[in-house]
Amino acid sequence: MLFNPNKILLLVLVLAIAMFTNVYAEGYKSATITFGGDVLLGGYYNSPSYGSMVLLTNRIERFLQHGGPECVADSLFSNIRSDFRDVDFSVVNLEGPITPELPQEDIEIRMEDKLIPVRQHEKTPEILKAAGVDLVSLANNHMFDYLYWTGLEYTIQLLKGKVDFVGAGFGEDAYKPAVKNINGINVSFFGISDILEPWDMFAYDRKLGIAGIPDTANYSTNIQMNMLLENIREAEMTSDFTVVILHAGPISGSELKERQLEIVDILLESGVDIVAGSHSHYTQPVKEIRNEHNHLQQIAFYGLGNLVFGGRQSFQAESMITTVTLHKPAIGEAHLEYLTKRISPNPDTTFTPVIISD
């Protein structure tokens, strides 16, 4: 019996392609993560011109009485429910401490004396969990607004077992990641703030605080920044992707600050895959880093704006939600894809974000 060498070669080629395709398909992994901006399930204090502390909290109370935290989440996240519930993981910035269930006047006297002190409703962890939020960053300038570090400690206690957090803790622990396995992909999440109010709210030695950068220049030589970068380098050895939730930039507006740009560049140069920014309460630019094949390797969202943000009943600037897909093939390079949605955080004074149609 004669064998046709061309047919044999073709058969071998077909089998090789089939095996390669099977290995690629079986080893391919992906995960979706939604990032939202600032969340304040409460309000402002000492600042009538900015808003009220009871507008959203009163609304939350009504929904709690009607159907519990799920009812609150269904209302406040009604237009963006799928963005948080129908993905593999979701992250927001928790803008301010959670306070105990006390009369309004008792809460007021315990708030810090600053222009815009804020607090979160005591059922915030349950509401966020019901909404589909998996992780929050506590690294922001409002976490000492209620009873200084005591408010932060109380917030951490309430979150445990309900919603994971990063960006706060005792000493170096504040700068360590929360490592999550999402669909077989290991992702390390960090939180860090460039905005400190008061200045000494950053964690150091064994002091409870947020992951913060006290310097205003020369970030590459800052002790806290290098503590974070060292933890990022360690995480990259065992994680497939690293994410930093960064609180930096102007207090309001879309224009980027030099300090903000410098910090983001340092993070990206250190190998961070995703930077999700907050603090400006506005949508800010997006920075993409692609390889020679035009695959997205790293991305920085300088400012996501607000998500559900209580207190300020008047104008809230256009913001955005972004869903990033992490791709980890068995063969070839990992890469990212993303989709953003423009939102109006409070178009009708109900503090319910609405998606803006293009």
C-alpha positions in Angstrom: 0.0 0.0 0.0 1.4 3.3 -1.0 1.2 6.4 1.2 0.8 9.9 -0.2 3.4 12.0 1.6 1.3 15.1 0.9 -1.8 13.6 2.5 0.3 12.5 5.5 1.7 16.0 5.9 -1.8 17.5 5.6 -3.1 15.1 8.2 -0.3 15.9 10.6 -0.9 19.6 10.1 -4.7 19.3 10.8 -4.0 17.3 13.9 -1.4 19.8 15.1 -3.9 22.7 14.5 -6.6 20.8 16.4 -4.4 20.1 19.3 -3.2 23.8 19.4 -6.8 25.0 19.2 -7.9 22.6 22.0 -5.0 23.7 24.3 -5.7 27.3 23.6 -9.5 27.0 24.2 -9.1 24.9 27.4 -6.5 27.2 28.9 -8.1 30.5 28.0 -9.5 32.5 30.9 -11.2 35.8 31.1 -12.9 38.0 33.8 -14.9 41.2 33.8 -14.5 43.9 36.4 -16.6 47.0 36.7 -15.1 50.2 38.2 -17.3 52.9 39.6 -16.3 56.3 41.1 -17.1 57.9 44.4 -19.9 56.5 46.5 -21.4 58.5 49.4 -24.5 56.8 50.9 -25.0 59.7 53.2 -24.3 63.4 52.9 -22.4 66.6 53.7 -22.1 68.3 57.1 -21.3 71.9 58.1 -21.7 72.9 54.5 -25.3 74.1 53.6 -24.1 75.5 50.3 -22.9 72.1 49.2 -25.9 70.1 50.2 -27.6 68.3 53.1 -26.8 65.3 55.3 -30.3 64.0 55.3 -31.5 64.1 51.7 -30.2 60.7 50.8 -30.2 59.1 54.3 -33.9 59.8 54.7 -34.5 58.2 51.3 -32.4 55.2 52.4 -34.5 54.9 55.6 -37.7 54.8 53.7 -36.5 52.0 51.4 -35.0 50.1 54.3 -38.4 50.0 56.0 -40.1 48.9 52.8 -37.7 46.1 51.8 -34.3 46.2 53.5 -30.9 46.8 51.8 -32.0 45.0 48.7 -34.7 47.5 48.2 -32.3 50.4 48.6 -29.8 48.9 46.1 -32.6 48.2 43.6 -33.6 51.9 43.7 -30.2 53.6 43.8 -28.6 51.2 41.3 -31.8 50.7 39.2 -30.3 52.0 36.0 -26.9 50.4 36.4 -27.8 47.2 38.1 -26.4 44.9 35.4 -23.1 46.7 35.3 -22.5 45.6 38.9 -24.5 42.3 39.2 -23.8 40.8 35.8 -20.0 41.0 35.9 -17.5 38.9 37.8 -16.3 41.6 40.2 -16.9 45.2 40.9 -15.0 48.0 42.7 -15.8 51.6 43.9 -14.3 54.3 46.1 -16.1 54.6 49.5 -16.0 58.3 50.0 -16.1 58.7 53.8 -16.6 56.7 57.0 -19.6 54.7 58.1 -21.1 56.0 61.3 -23.2 54.3 64.0 -27.0 54.5 64.1 -27.3 57.7 66.2 -29.6 60.7 66.3 -28.6 63.4 63.8 -27.4 65.8 66.4 -25.2 63.2 68.0 -23.5 62.5 64.7 -23.0 66.2 64.0 -21.1 66.9 67.1 -18.7 64.0 66.3 -17.9 65.2 62.8 -14.5 66.8 62.1 -14.4 70.6 61.8 -13.7 70.9 58.1 -15.3 72.5 55.1 -17.0 69.3 53.8 -17.0 66.5 56.4 -19.1 63.5 55.2 -20.5 60.2 56.6 -22.0 57.0 55.2 -25.3 55.5 56.4 -24.8 52.6 58.9 -26.3 50.1 56.5 -23.8 51.0 53.7 -22.1 47.6 53.7 -25.3 45.7 53.3 -26.6 48.1 50.6 -23.3 47.8 48.6 -23.3 44.0 48.9 -26.9 43.9 47.7 -25.9 46.1 44.7 -23.2 43.7 43.7 -20.2 45.7 44.9 -17.4 43.4 45.9 -14.6 45.7 47.0 -14.1 49.3 48.1 -11.1 51.5 48.5 -10.9 53.4 51.8 -7.8 55.4 50.7 -9.3 58.9 50.5 -9.3 62.2 52.3 -12.6 61.7 54.1 -12.0 58.6 56.1 -11.1 60.6 59.3 -14.2 62.8 59.0 -16.0 61.1 61.9 -14.2 60.8 65.2 -10.8 60.7 63.5 -9.2 57.2 63.3 -12.1 55.8 65.4 -14.5 56.3 62.5 -12.1 54.4 60.2 -11.8 51.6 62.7 -15.6 51.4 62.9 -15.9 51.4 59.1 -13.5 48.5 58.8 -15.3 46.5 61.4 -18.7 46.9 59.6 -17.3 46.0 56.2 -15.7 42.8 57.3 -17.6 39.8 56.1 -19.7 41.9 53.8 -17.6 43.9 51.4 -13.8 43.6 50.9 -11.6 46.7 51.2 -8.2 48.0 50.4 -6.2 51.2 51.2 -6.5 51.2 55.0 -5.1 49.3 58.0 -2.4 49.4 60.6 1.0 50.5 59.4 2.3 48.6 56.3 -0.9 46.5 56.1 -2.7 49.5 54.6 -0.4 49.3 51.6 -0.9 45.6 51.0 -3.3 44.2 48.4 -6.5 42.2 48.5 -5.8 39.3 46.2 -8.8 37.8 44.5 -9.2 34.8 42.2 -11.7 35.8 39.6 -12.6 33.0 37.1 -9.2 31.4 37.7 -7.3 34.8 37.2 -5.4 36.1 40.2 -5.9 39.9 40.6 -4.2 42.0 43.3 -6.1 45.2 44.3 -4.4 48.2 46.0 -5.7 51.5 47.3 -3.7 54.7 47.7 -4.5 58.4 48.2 -2.5 61.5 47.4 -5.0 63.7 49.2 -4.7 63.7 53.0 -7.1 65.6 55.4 -5.7 65.8 58.0 -2.1 65.4 56.8 -1.2 62.7 59.4 -4.1 60.3 58.4 -1.7 58.1 56.5 -0.8 54.7 58.1 2.8 54.3 59.4 4.6 52.1 62.0 1.6 50.4 63.7 -0.7 53.4 63.4 -4.2 52.9 61.9 -4.7 55.0 58.9 -5.2 55.0 55.1 -2.6 54.2 52.5 -1.5 57.7 51.8 1.4 59.7 50.3 2.3 62.6 52.6 4.8 64.2 50.3 3.8 66.8 47.6 6.8 66.2 45.3 9.5 63.6 44.6 7.1 60.7 44.9 9.7 58.2 43.6 11.7 58.7 46.9 8.7 58.8 49.2 8.7 56.1 51.9 5.0 55.3 51.7 5.1 55.2 47.9 8.0 52.9 47.9 6.2 50.7 50.4 3.4 50.4 47.9 5.7 49.8 45.0 7.5 47.0 46.8 4.2 45.3 47.6 3.2 45.7 43.9 6.4 44.1 42.8 5.8 41.2 45.2 2.2 40.8 43.9 3.3 40.8 40.3 5.2 37.6 41.0 2.1 35.6 41.8 -0.8 37.7 40.3 -1.9 37.8 36.7 -3.0 41.4 36.9 -2.5 44.3 39.4 -5.0 47.1 40.0 -4.6 50.4 41.9 -7.5 52.5 43.0 -5.9 56.0 43.2 -7.4 59.0 45.0 -5.7 62.1 43.4 -6.1 65.2 41.3 -8.2 68.3 41.7 -11.2 68.5 44.1 -13.4 69.3 41.1 -12.9 69.4 37.4 -11.6 67.4 34.4 -8.1 69.0 34.2 -5.3 66.8 35.4 -2.8 67.8 38.1 0.9 67.4 37.7 1.1 65.4 40.9 -1.7 63.1 39.6 0.1 62.6 36.3 3.4 61.8 38.0 1.9 59.2 40.4 0.0 57.5 37.5 3.2 57.3 35.5 5.1 55.8 38.4 2.4 53.2 38.9 2.3 52.2 35.2 6.1 52.1 35.0 6.1 49.7 37.9 3.9 47.3 35.9 0.4 48.1 37.3 -2.2 47.0 34.7 -5.1 49.1 35.7 -5.3 52.5 37.6 -8.8 53.6 38.5 -8.9 57.2 39.7 -11.3 59.1 41.9 -11.5 62.5 43.8 -12.2 65.0 41.1 -16.0 64.2 40.9 -15.7 64.7 37.1 -14.8 62.4 34.2 -11.1 62.7 33.4 -9.1 61.4 30.5 -8.1 57.8 29.9 -4.5 56.7 29.2 -3.9 53.6 27.1 -0.7 51.7 26.7 -0.7 49.2 23.7 1.9 46.8 22.3 3.0 46.4 18.7 0.0 44.2 18.0 -2.3 47.0 19.3 -3.3 44.8 22.3 -4.2 46.9 25.3 -1.6 46.2 28.0 -2.2 48.9 30.6 -4.8 51.5 31.2 -5.3 54.5 33.6 -8.7 56.0 34.2 -7.6 59.3 35.7 -11.0 60.1 37.1 -14.3 58.2 37.1 -16.3 60.9 38.8 -19.3 60.1 41.0 -21.5 57.0 41.2 -24.1 57.3 43.9 -23.2 60.4 45.7 -25.5 61.8 48.4 -25.8 65.2 49.9 -25.3 67.4 46.8 -28.8 67.8 45.4 -27.7 70.3 42.8 -25.5 69.7 39.7 -23.2 66.7 39.6 -20.9 66.5 36.7 -21.0 63.8 34.0 -19.2 60.7 35.3 -18.5 57.2 34.0 -18.6 53.5 34.7 -16.1 51.2 33.0 -16.1 47.5 32.7 -12.6 46.0 32.0 -12.2 42.5 30.6 -9.1 40.6 31.6 -7.9 38.2 29.0 -5.4 35.4 30.0 -4.8 33.0 27.1 -3.0 29.7 27.7 -0.6 30.6 24.8 0.3 34.2 24.1 0.1 37.5 26.0 -2.4 38.6 28.5 -4.3 41.8 27.5 -7.2 44.0 28.4 -10.4 45.3 26.8 -12.8 47.9 28.2 -16.1 49.5 27.7 -17.2 52.8 29.3 -20.7 54.2 30.0 -21.3 57.9 30.6 -23.6 58.5 33.5 -25.4 61.5 35.1 -25.1 60.8 38.9 -28.1 62.8 40.1 -30.2 64.2 37.2 -33.5 64.2 39.1 -32.4 64.8 42.8 -33.1 61.1 43.7 -29.3 60.3 43.7 -30.0 57.5 41.1 -27.4 57.5 38.3 -28.8 57.5 34.8 -26.9 56.3 31.7 -26.3 59.0 29.1 -27.2 57.8 25.6 -24.7 58.7 22.9 
